[in-house]
Amino acid sequence: MADHDLVDVSISADDADWLADFTRSLVEDKLAACGNLIPGVRSVYRWDGAIHDDQQTLVILHTRADLVPAII
């Protein structure tokens, strides 16, 4: 993959306002061209040895491959 290739990065969080603010800061800092926020995503995951089933908000960020380390 070349550094200029376009990629999508997905991040989920239980705090929709925090995720919107985080997305806005990435766009303002030109680390992402766009972020699509999708509320009401049901996430099933393992954390601390237990299975969780929670409502979260998902963002899909549109960015370049070379910017992913800065987002992380």
C-alpha positions, 0 to 999 in steps of 0.5 A: 500500500502506498502512503497516498492510498485512501483508506477508511478507519473505523472507531467506536465509542460509547460517548457519541459527543466525545467521538464527534468532537474527536472526529471534528478535531481530526478533520480540522487538523487535516488528518481525515477528509471526512468522518461519518458518524453512525449512532446506535451501533450494537457492539459485541466484544470481549473486554477484561475477560468478559463478553459485553453487548453495548450500544455505541456510536461508530465513525468511519474516517476517510483518510490517507494511509500515511495519516493513520499512525497520527490518528492512532 
